[in-house]
């Protein structure tokens, strides 16, 4: 049975590919999970419209992400932490703490977009990378100071 892929599927191909699969695989797995359509003329037109909508949605998300990156470039946040001997922090600065501070400054940011390799455990100034939708990346400057 020939089917048209609606989504990228690693075992079969990319969106819009017409692939030949066994009838049962198509009827019982691909079509119910909306991974594929049966290859008909009407479904080809439907898929083209879905592609256009997905492209418009991706462009809109990318534009919003670039706007957010510009706002983050202007932003500098300060996080106050208790400090022990040798300038080491009690606890650590996590991505959740950074996201909360950024949201207090008026920029909507999810903690999952902040890419800390490991929590910050010392005083200082850090450029923390942020990965947003559409592959757009930026940084936020974080000052960790003594409370």
VENWO-V364348 format. One record per pair of residues at least 24 apart in sequence whose ideal C-beta (glycine too) atoms are under 10 Angstrom apart, sorted by the first residue. I is the first residue (numbers start at 0). J is the second residue. Records with the same first field share a line. If there is no record, write none. Layout:
I = J, J
This chain:
0 = 24, 25, 26, 29, 30, 35, 37, 38
1 = 25, 35, 37, 38, 39
2 = 26, 29, 30, 34, 35, 36, 37, 38, 42
3 = 29, 35, 36, 37, 38, 39, 42, 43, 45, 46
4 = 29, 34, 35, 36, 46
5 = 29, 30, 32, 33, 34, 35, 36, 42, 45, 46, 49, 50, 53
6 = 32, 33, 34, 35, 49, 53
7 = 34
8 = 32, 34, 35
11 = 35
14 = 46, 49, 50, 53
15 = 43, 46, 47, 49, 50
17 = 43, 46
56 = 132
57 = 132, 133
58 = 133
59 = 132, 133
60 = 131, 132, 133, 135
61 = 131, 132, 133, 134, 135
62 = 132, 133, 135
63 = 107, 131, 132, 133, 135
64 = 112, 129, 130, 131, 132, 133, 134, 135, 136, 137
65 = 131, 132, 133, 135, 137
66 = 106, 131, 135
67 = 101, 106, 107, 108, 112, 129, 131, 132, 135, 137
68 = 106, 129, 131, 135, 136, 137, 138, 139
69 = 137
70 = 101, 104, 105, 106, 107, 108, 137, 139
71 = 101, 104, 106, 108, 127, 129, 131, 137, 138, 139, 140
72 = 137, 138, 139, 140
73 = 104, 106, 140
74 = 100, 101, 104, 105, 106, 108, 137, 138, 139, 140, 141
75 = 104, 124, 139, 140, 141, 142
76 = 100, 101, 103, 104, 106, 127, 139, 140, 141, 142, 143
77 = 124, 140, 141, 142, 143, 144
78 = 119, 125, 141, 142, 143, 144, 146
79 = 142, 143, 144, 145, 146
80 = 119, 120, 121, 122, 143, 144, 145, 146
81 = 145, 146
82 = 121, 122, 143, 144, 145, 146
85 = 121
86 = 121, 122, 123, 145
87 = 120, 121, 122
88 = 118, 119, 120, 121, 122, 143, 145, 146
89 = 120, 146
90 = 118, 120
91 = 115, 117, 118, 119, 120, 121, 143
92 = 118, 119, 120, 121, 122, 125, 127, 141, 143
93 = 117, 118, 119
94 = 118, 119, 127, 129
96 = 141, 143
97 = 125, 127, 129, 139, 141
98 = 129, 139
100 = 139, 141
101 = 127, 129, 139, 141
104 = 139
106 = 139
108 = 137, 139
112 = 136, 137
113 = 139, 141
114 = 138
115 = 141
119 = 143
